[in-house]
Amino acid sequence: MKNTYLTSHFPLISIMLFSLAFSIYSERMIIYYLENIGLYSGMIEFFSERGIHLTLLFVLWLFFFMLFAALKLIANTVNELSLLFFSKDEEGADLRNIRRGAWIFLISGIIAVVASVEIIVLLGVFVISCFTYFIFFIYKVSDSLSSSALIGLIFFHLFFWFAFGIAVAYALVKLYNSLIASLPL
């Protein structure tokens, strides 16, 4: 059976797995922080320990799910926009070819859940899976691109993600600076 939609649920499962991995690590760090400042023992008086862990895990999972879903939406838009600008394919064959790349994120998501003990390994799995998918994407669409269009597509992606990263970092620094400036000292 060769159905083109057979793997259509893989991106959702991948997002769920990466969200779970990052939320497991974050939940452990938040609980450790709450124990160090002495708030955790007071929280246990009102809620069960399991309830605190599950609620915190769910809220963090929801946060990371929204973050990764938004990144997936942005990445799909950038991929299709770059194909619009640089590809000679008018039938959408390139989009069908790159669908198989969902396996990369699915396998990486499973590895990320196992690697959720250490943040460096977790971030490494995520970055390596993104880089591997980018190489896979370039390889699959290279047949419908000239060499100058291939270079343009690569630089389009690099420029977009660099500009996006800089804009997010700038916004976070501005938010941090305004928060620090508003503290009464």
C-alpha positions as CSV (number, residue, x, y, z in Angstrom):
1,M,0.0,0.0,0.0
2,K,1.6,3.2,-1.1
3,N,-0.6,6.1,0.2
4,T,0.9,9.6,0.1
5,Y,-0.9,10.5,3.3
6,L,0.3,7.5,5.3
7,T,2.9,9.6,7.2
8,S,0.9,12.8,7.5
9,H,0.5,12.4,11.3
10,F,4.3,12.2,11.9
11,P,4.8,15.9,12.3
12,L,2.1,16.1,15.0
13,I,3.7,13.1,16.8
14,S,7.1,14.6,16.5
15,I,6.0,17.9,17.9
16,M,4.4,16.0,20.8
17,L,7.5,14.0,21.5
18,F,9.9,17.0,21.4
19,S,7.4,19.0,23.6
20,L,7.4,16.1,26.1
21,A,11.2,15.9,26.1
22,F,11.7,19.6,26.8
23,S,8.9,19.7,29.3
24,I,10.3,16.7,31.3
25,Y,13.6,18.5,31.6
26,S,12.1,21.9,32.4
27,E,9.8,20.3,35.0
28,R,12.8,18.8,36.8
29,M,14.6,22.1,36.8
30,I,11.6,24.1,38.1
31,I,11.0,21.5,40.9
32,Y,14.7,21.7,41.8
33,Y,14.5,25.5,41.8
34,L,11.3,25.5,43.9
35,E,13.0,23.2,46.4
36,N,16.1,25.4,46.7
37,I,14.1,28.5,47.5
38,G,11.8,26.7,49.9
39,L,8.5,27.1,48.0
40,Y,8.0,23.4,47.2
41,S,7.4,22.3,50.7
42,G,4.7,24.9,51.1
43,M,3.1,23.8,47.9
44,I,3.0,20.2,49.1
45,E,0.8,21.3,52.0
46,F,-1.9,22.3,49.5
47,F,-1.5,19.9,46.6
48,S,-0.2,16.4,46.3
49,E,3.3,15.9,45.1
50,R,2.1,13.9,42.1
51,G,-0.5,16.6,41.3
52,I,2.2,19.3,41.3
53,H,4.4,17.3,39.0
54,L,1.7,16.4,36.6
55,T,0.2,19.9,36.4
56,L,3.6,21.5,35.9
57,L,4.4,18.9,33.2
58,F,1.2,19.5,31.4
59,V,1.5,23.3,31.4
60,L,5.1,23.0,30.2
61,W,4.1,20.5,27.6
62,L,1.4,22.8,26.3
63,F,3.9,25.7,26.2
64,F,6.5,23.7,24.2
65,F,3.7,22.3,22.0
66,M,2.6,25.7,21.0
67,L,6.2,26.8,20.5
68,F,7.1,23.9,18.2
69,A,3.8,24.1,16.3
70,A,4.5,27.7,15.6
71,L,8.0,26.9,14.5
72,K,6.7,24.1,12.2
73,L,4.2,26.5,10.7
74,I,6.9,29.1,10.0
75,A,9.3,26.4,8.6
76,N,6.6,25.1,6.2
77,T,5.9,28.6,5.0
78,V,9.6,29.3,4.5
79,N,10.0,26.0,2.6
80,E,7.1,26.6,0.3
81,L,8.0,30.2,-0.2
82,S,11.5,29.3,-1.2
83,L,10.2,26.7,-3.6
84,L,7.9,29.3,-5.1
85,F,10.8,31.7,-5.6
86,F,13.5,29.2,-6.8
87,S,12.0,25.9,-8.0
88,K,10.9,25.1,-11.6
89,D,8.4,22.5,-10.3
90,E,4.9,23.6,-10.9
91,E,3.1,20.4,-10.1
92,G,4.1,20.1,-6.4
93,A,6.3,17.0,-6.8
94,D,8.9,18.6,-4.6
95,L,6.4,18.9,-1.8
96,R,5.5,15.2,-2.1
97,N,9.2,14.3,-2.1
98,I,10.1,16.3,1.1
99,R,7.2,14.7,3.1
100,R,9.4,11.7,3.7
101,G,11.6,13.9,5.8
102,A,9.0,13.7,8.6
103,W,10.7,10.4,9.5
104,I,13.8,12.4,10.6
105,F,11.9,14.4,13.2
106,L,9.9,11.4,14.3
107,I,13.0,9.4,15.1
108,S,14.7,12.4,16.6
109,G,11.6,13.0,18.8
110,I,11.9,9.5,20.2
111,I,15.6,10.0,20.8
112,A,14.9,13.4,22.5
113,V,12.5,11.8,25.0
114,V,15.2,9.3,26.0
115,A,17.8,12.2,26.1
116,S,15.7,14.5,28.2
117,V,18.0,14.0,31.1
118,E,20.6,16.5,29.9
119,I,19.8,19.8,28.1
120,I,22.9,19.9,26.0
121,V,22.1,16.4,24.5
122,L,18.4,17.4,24.1
123,L,19.3,20.7,22.3
124,G,21.9,18.7,20.2
125,V,19.3,16.2,19.1
126,F,17.0,19.0,18.1
127,V,19.7,21.0,16.2
128,I,21.0,17.9,14.5
129,S,17.5,16.8,13.4
130,C,16.9,20.3,12.0
131,F,20.2,20.3,10.1
132,T,19.6,16.8,8.8
133,Y,16.2,17.8,7.6
134,F,17.6,20.9,5.9
135,I,20.2,18.7,4.0
136,F,17.4,16.2,3.1
137,F,15.3,19.1,1.9
138,I,18.1,20.5,-0.3
139,Y,18.9,17.0,-1.7
140,K,15.2,16.3,-2.6
141,V,14.5,19.6,-4.3
142,S,17.9,20.0,-6.0
143,D,16.6,18.1,-9.1
144,S,14.2,20.9,-10.0
145,L,16.7,23.7,-9.3
146,S,19.5,25.2,-11.3
147,S,22.8,25.7,-9.5
148,S,22.1,29.4,-9.0
149,A,18.6,28.7,-7.8
150,L,20.0,26.1,-5.4
151,I,22.4,28.7,-4.0
152,G,19.6,31.3,-3.8
153,L,17.4,28.8,-1.9
154,I,20.1,28.0,0.6
155,F,20.9,31.6,1.3
156,F,17.2,32.4,1.5
157,H,16.8,29.9,4.3
158,L,20.0,30.9,6.1
159,F,19.0,34.6,5.9
160,F,15.5,34.0,7.1
161,W,16.4,31.9,10.1
162,F,19.3,34.2,11.0
163,A,17.1,37.3,10.8
164,F,14.3,35.5,12.8
165,G,16.8,34.4,15.5
166,I,18.2,37.9,15.8
167,A,14.7,39.5,16.0
168,V,13.7,37.1,18.7
169,A,16.9,37.6,20.7
170,Y,16.5,41.4,20.3
171,A,12.9,41.2,21.6
172,L,14.0,39.1,24.6
173,V,16.8,41.5,25.5
174,K,14.5,44.5,25.2
175,L,11.9,42.7,27.4
176,Y,14.6,41.8,29.9
177,N,16.0,45.3,30.0
178,S,12.5,46.9,30.5
179,L,11.8,44.4,33.3
180,I,15.1,45.2,35.1
181,A,14.5,48.9,34.6
182,S,11.1,48.7,36.2
183,L,12.3,47.0,39.4
184,P,12.3,49.3,42.4
185,L,15.9,49.3,43.6
